[in-house]
Structures are given as C-alpha cells and as structure tokens.
Amino acid sequence: MTWGEFQASENKALLDESLVNPDYEIQAGDILVSRANTVDHVGAPVLVEEVRPRLLLSDKSLRFTPGSAVDRKWFVYWLRSPAVRRAIASKASGTSDSMRNVSQANLRAISIPIPPAAEQRRIAAALDDRLTQLGEMTQLIARARAHSASLRKQVLLDAIPEVANWPVGWKALTVEQAGTVDLGRARHPDWHTGPKMRPYLRVANVFEDYIDTTSLMEMDFSEGFGKYRLLPGDILLNEGQSPHLVGRPAMYRGIPDGVGFTNSLLRFRAGEGVLPGWALLVFRRHLQAGRFMREVRITTNIAHLSASRLRAVEFPVPTLDEQQRLIATIKGRLARVNALERLLDEAEAHATALRGTLLAEAFAGRLVPQDPHDEPTEDLLKRIRAEREAAETERKAARRATTQARRKKQQGAAKLSTAAPPSAPAAHTPLPEGEQTTLPLEFTE
C-alpha cells in the first residue's frame, strides 16, 4: 500500500485457520488506507483493482466504503491531494517520523468538498490521463538514473586495470604496505557522558565519496582520543554493512575538526608515496568491482570486513605524477556524471511538484469544466444522507442481534451453572490446561 498501488503479494500467512474472519476479507473495489506508517506515508490510500481470495485486512490498515454518490477513483485521488495529505499529517500521532498513527475519528473529521457525481468522474478521468503521462516521465528518469549509475561504475572500473594488466612501473603492494589500517573505537554506555565529549563518525555517516555530518553523535574521549582522531586525507571504509556496500569509502577532509570514529568504520591512512586521492580511487574501484565482497564474513545478516582482511587486499601504486594525472582525469569524468545526476534530480523534483499541482488544481475545481446539467448539489447531499441513515440503521440492527445472541449465550451458561454437578471420576485425573486464542480487533468502514 505504501507506494500508491495495492500489491497483493506483499502479505503474511495466517497459520491458524480459526482466526480467518470473512468480514475482513479484502474485495476488489475496496479503498484501503495505511493507518500506521512513516510520516510521509501514514494515511496513504490505494484502490484495490484485483485481489486473490482469502486475503485479509491487517490491523495496520483501514477500509473506506464510499456510498454510491462518491466515485471511488475520485475519492482515492482526493485522499492523495496535498491539502488532505497535510491534514492527515497534522492529525497523526507519534513522536517518531518512522512511525505515525492516524485514527478513524481523525480521518472522519476531515471535510470533503463533494462535486456532482458526473464531475467526480470527469476529474478522475482527467487525472488518470495526466498522471499516466507523468508516470511515464518518472519511469524515464528512473531508467536514466540506472544508466548514470552504470556509467559511474564503468568510469571507476576503467580507471585502474585488473591486477594482471597493471602497467610496467606500477608497484604491486597490499593495503598494509601502502599505509596503515585501524579499527575505530567501540561504543560503551560509560562513555555516553563525560568531561571530554567529542563528535565521532559512524557507518551511518559514511557514503561513497561523501561524509554526512548532519547527524553526528558524541562520546567521552577522556582517554586515547589521539588514536582515534581523524586527520584530513584519512579514508574511512564501512566495516559492517550490507554485503554489496561493505568497504564503502569516503575521504575525511577536515570538516568538522576534532572528530573521532567508531568500530563500525575502518581508517586507512596513506603512507609515503601514496596520495590520499589515489587511495580513495583504489578503494572506490574495489567497491564497484565487488572486491571487498570476497573478504567479508557474515554475522546476523551483516557483512563485516575485518582490518586484517583489508590489509591483505591488493593495492596498486604508480608514480606520484601518474597518480595525480589519473586522479584529475577520473575527477573530470565523474564531474560529467554528477552533472547528469543533478539534471535528473531537478527533473524528478519538477515531476513531484507537478503531481501535487495537478491534484491541487483538480480539487479546487480548475482542472475540468463544470456542467450545469450535472446533478444538483442538494440532490446529491440528500442521496448521501439517505444512504448514511440506511447504513446506520443496518449497523444498529446488527449490533442488536449480536447483543441478543450474547445475552442468550450468557443465560444458557447461567442455567448450566445452577444444575447439579456431575459425579467426580473414580480417579482424580488432572484436566489438561486449555488455550484461548485471541485476535486483535480491526476497524473497517
């Protein structure tokens, strides 16, 4: 549901068949809303087009059942409009952006400006057409991004030949011979506070050729800060990551000053005859070639690159002049790739803004013309009220039937309790313990 389309394959199995309640089975035409999600996706709606049998509504979802006066496609688009998204975000509860919740009551409180049914269908059709075209543009941007990523990878792979093809005059060293490798400082609860708090970098800060310093954390370095202090030109590599990202390198360029690093990172400090920029290029080439993946060890679904295994990895070293020449050449080629990606960022931002504008214009009455021959608003509202009253009458009848059935069951149990108890068995055999299965309540409209 999160990505704007209903994906029936994204489900979990209910192992106990006794918990299957047909009242919660999802049907084609249902409008489902994410009740609990990230701040960007809480309240995100989808229209179920097709669905497999016996797929049940989860307790993280709500189901809307509009009356005949509301076109379902129009309603889903309305729920996606910027004004409604802002209203839902303002009513969502929770302190973490990673998980917000919105209640039925808060959703019900949002006012809906309903146009005539015929105009709803015109709006939905117009949005279908324009958003389909916009979706095609978004797909082109995604394909261009994939091409850009492939181009970047090829530039890095071509920068340094394979080991067997290293040019004459290049030194065939290992990482250990080219510099020093150190593991960062382990975190400990005792160091969360102290007299010498200093910022440190961790795996979440280090991306390929980029260090994000917007979310630095601190620990007490009362002892041994000199060992873990970063110097400009140090190369940091992810020690623990997903297998294809382990060893991801970036250069520390001195900003901010006085920073340490944790044991989720490895530090390479270039030795004599090795430029830091060259070391970064070698490690980026290794990352793109999958070289680090051959050295990892997997623990609890995380790949780890130990300092000892990194030290043994091959490290070519040409002359300093050749290092400088290759660094400048690759920098120029990657700059052109970066320029392409900035254009794609701008195109994607434009597409996102255009999507919001289309939805806003549609529900401000400016996307399609109004027709004086459409059903009058008064008649539409009367029809909606009649359907709501009929639905409420039906719900009350169902609740009364449920209450009566419960009372009859309780009365029957009371009669049984007044009857004479059965004679005790000859041998006092202990009765087996029973289990009561519970099912979380799920709300559906």
N, C-alpha and C positions, 0 to 999 in steps of 0.2 A: 504493500500500500504506500510505502514511503515515497516512491519515485513517480507517483502520479498515475500508475497503471496497476490494475489488480493482477497479481501473479499467483495463480492457484498452486503452483509448485512450491511456493515458499510456505510450507506448513510443517507442523509436528504431529506425530502419531499419538492418538489417544488409545493407550493399551487396554484400558478397562472398558469393554463394550457396554457395561451397565451405566456408564456415565454419558452415553450418547443421548442427547435430548434433541428430538427433531425440531423443536421450537427455535433452536439456534442454528439450524442448517442454512447456509448461505444459498441464495437463489439468484438466478440471472435477473438483472434489473435492480438489485439491491444497491443502495448508496452507503458505503462504509466510510467511517471517519476514524482516524487514529486518535485514540483517547490519551495515550501516553507515548511521548516521543521526545526528540530533541526540540530545542526552542524553535528551530526552523521548520520542523515537520509536524509538530503537535497540531491536531485538527485537520491534517491533510486528508482530502476526500478522494475516493475512487468510485467509478461506476462499474459494477460487475457486468461484463458482457457475456462471458461464458464461464461456467464453473463445473467442476467434477462433482459427482454425487457424494453425499455424506461429508461435506467439508463444513466445519462448524465455526461459528463466530467466536473469536477469542475474547478473554476478559480485558484485552488492551484496545478493543475496538467497539464502536457504537454503530448502530444501523439506523439510518433515516428511511422512513417510508412516507414519501410525499403523497398528497391526495391527487385526484385526477386533474385539479386545476393547476398543478405545477409540473412543468416539463422536467424530466429527470436530468437530461444533459444540461439544460439551463441552470438547474439547481447546483450541479457539481461545479460548473463554471463560476457561479456566484460565490460558492464557498472558497474558490481559488482566487477571487478578486482581491486586490491589495487592501481595500478597506476592511473586508471581512477577515483577512489574514491578520491584520493589525488588531482587530477587535478580539480575535481568539487569543493572540499572543498576550494581550493585556489581561485577559481573564484566566490564563493558565497559571497554575500554582506550581511551586517548587523553587528551590534556591539554586539548583544546578542547571546550566544550559544543556547538559547532556541528557536530562530527563525532566520533562514538564508534563503536567496533567491538566486536562480540562474536563469539567463535569457536565453532565446532561443539563443541569439547571442553568449553567452559564451559557451553554450553546443555545438553549431555548430562549434566553433573554435577548438574543441578537435580533434586531428588527430586520424584516425582509421587505424591500420595496417591490411588490409583485406587479409586473405589467400584464396585459391581457395574454391569454394562453397562446394565441397566434403570434404575438410579438416575441414571446419567450422562444418559440420555435425558430423564428427568424434570427434572433440573436444567437441561439445555439448553432444554427447552420452557418452564419457568418463567422463565428469564432472557429468552428470546425475547419472552414476553408483557410482562414488566415493563419491559424495556429499550426495547421498541417504544413503550410509553406514555411513557416518559421522553424518548425521541427526539421524540415529538410535542410535548412541552412545550418541548424545546430549540428546535424549529422555531418555536414561537410566540414565544419570547424573541428569536430572530433577526429575525422579522418586526417585532416591537415595536422592536428596535434600528434597523431600517431606517426605520420611521416616525419615531422620535425624531430620527434624522439629518436626515430631510426637514423635520421641524418646526423644528429648529435653523437649517437653511439658510433656510427661509422667514422666520423671525424676523429674520435678518440682512438678507435682501433687502428686507423691508418697512421696515427701519429708515431707509434712505436712498432717496429716489426716484431714478428714472432721470435722466440728465443733462437731458433735455428737460423734465422735470417738477420741476426744483428750485424750491422756493418763492421768492417775491419776497423780497429781502433777503439771500439766501444769496450769498456770493461764489463765483464760478466760477474757481477757481485750478487750477494744476498742483501736483504734488507738490513740484517745485522751488521754487515760490512760497510753499508752505505751511511749508517747513522745509529742512533740509539732508540730503543723501543721501551716504553714504560706504560704500566697499567695505572689508572687513576686511583684515587683514594676511595676506600669503601665508606659508605654512609653508615652512621650509627646513631641511635637515639640520644646518646650522651652528647653528641655534637650539634644537636638542633638549636641549642642556645649556648652562649659562652662569651668571653670577653673579646675575642678576636674573630668576629663573624665576617666572612668574605664570600663573595659570589663564586659559583662554580658552574661549569658546563657539564651537561649530561647528554645521553643519547638523544633525548627529545629536542636538543638544541642544534644538533649537527646533521646537516643535509649535504648532498653532493655539491661541493664548491660553495657552500653557503652556511653561515652560522647565524641562527636566530637568537638574538639577545633580548627579545621582548619578554621572556618568561624565565629570568634567571632565579635560581634558588640560592640560599646561603647556608653555610655550616661553620662551626667554630674550628678555626685552624690555629689553635693555641700552640700546637706543636707541628713541626715538619712542613710548614707551608712552602718553604723554598723548594722542596722536592716536587711539589705538585703545581707550582706556579707556572703559568703558560707564558712563553715569550713569543714576540712576533716572528712568524715564519714556522712555528710548530704546526705539524699536520696532525689532526685528530681523526681517528677512524672509529666507526661503530664497532664495539666489541661484541655486543649482543643485539640481534635484530632478526627480522625475517631472513631466511637463507639468501634470497636474492639481493638483500640490502646490507648484509653484514660486510664490514670493511668500508662502508660509505665514507669518503674522505672530504675534509674541508680544511682550509688554512686559517689559523688564528692570526689576525692582522693587527693585534694590539688594542682592539676596542671591544669592550671596556678594559681598562687597565686593572691589574691586580686580580686576575681570575685564576681559579684552580680548575681541576677536572676530576670526575669520579671514575670508579672502576667499570662503568658501562662504556668507557672510551679507552682507546689506546693512543699514546702520543708518539709520533716519530719526530725526532729532531735531527735534521740533516747534518752529516759530518763534512769533513774537508773535501772539497771538490764536487760537492753536490748542492745545487741551488734548491731552495725550498719550492720554488715554482716547478722545477723539474720533478721533485719528489711527488708533488700533488698530481702532476700529469701522469706519472708512472702508476700511482695508486688509482687514479680515475680509469686509466686503461685496464688495469687489473679488474676493477669492479665491473666494467662493461663487458669484459671477456669472460666473466664468471670464474676468474682465477681464485678468488677468495672462497668460493663455494666448495672448492676441493679440499679446503683446510678446516672447514667448520666441524664442530661437534654439536649435536642436537640434544638439548635438555629441556623438558617441559615445553615443547613446541617452539623454543627459541634457539636460534643458531648462535654459537659462540666461536669467536676467533681468538685463540689464546695468543699471548705475547710470544711464546716460544715458537708457535707455528707461523706467526707472521714473520719472525726473524729469519726463518728459513726460506721465505719466498724469494724468487729471483728478482734482481734489481739492476737493470742496465744503466751504465754511466758513460755517456760520451764526454767529449771535451767540454769545458765551460762555454766556449764560443758556440759549439753545436747545441748545447742545452739552451742557451739564450735564443738562438735562431729558431729552434723548434718551438720554444715557449711562445715567441712572438707570432710565429706562423699559425699555430693552433688557436691562439687567442683571437686572431683576426677571423678565422673561420667560424669559431664558436660565437663571435660577436654577430655574425650574419644570421646564425641560427637563433640567437637571442632576439634579434630584431624581428624575425618572423614570428616568434612566440609572443612578442609584445603586440603585434598586429592581431594575432589570434585572441589574445586577452581582450583587446578593445572590441573585436567583433562579438565575442561572447557576452561582454558586458552590454553591448548595444542590443543583442538579441534578448537578454534578460529584461532590460528596460522596456523594449518594445512589447514583450509579452505582458508586462504589468500595465503598460499604457492601453493596449488593446482591451484588456479586461476592465480597466477603469472606465474607458470610453463606452464599452458595451453596457455597463450598469449605471451609467449616467444618462443613458438614452440617446447617445450620439453616434452609435455605430450603424444602426439600421433605421430606416424611416418608420414613423408611426402611421397606422392606418385607421382612419375614423370609423371604418366598418368593423373593427375588432369588437369583441365582446366588451360591453361597458364594465368599468371597474366595479360599480355597485353590484352587478350581477355576479361577477367573479367572486367578490367577497362573500356574497350570500351563499354561493355554492361551497366555498371553503368552510364557512361557519356550519352549514348543514352537515358536511362530511365530518367535521370535528365533533359535532354533537352526537352523530350516529356512532362514531368510533368510541367516544367516551361512554355512551350507553352500553355498547358491546363489552368494553373493558369492565364496567361495573357489574354487568351480568356474570362475566367470567369470574370476577373476584368473589361475588356472592356464591357462585357454585362451588368455588374452591373452599370458601369458609364453611359452607354447609357440609361438604364432604369431610372436612377436618373434624367438625363437631360430631358427626355420626361415628367417625372412627374413634374419637375420644370417649363417646358414650358407650360404644361397644367394648372398649378396653376397661371402662369403669365397671360394667356388668361382669366381665370376666374376673375382675379383682375381688368381687363380692362372693363369687362361687367358692364352694368348699375346695381346699387344696387337695391335689391328688396324693394318694398314699406314697410314703417315701419308699424308694427301692431298698431291697434287702441289703445290698452292699452300697456303702456311701462312696460312689464313684464321683470324683470331681468333674464338674461340667467344663467343657472346653471354653476358652475365652473367645468372645466374638469380636468382630471388627466392624466399625461403622464407616462407610465410605462417604466422604464429603465432596461437594462440587461447588466451587466459587460461584456466587451469583453473577450473572451477566445481564447487562441492561440493553434493551433493544427498543427501538421506536418503530 
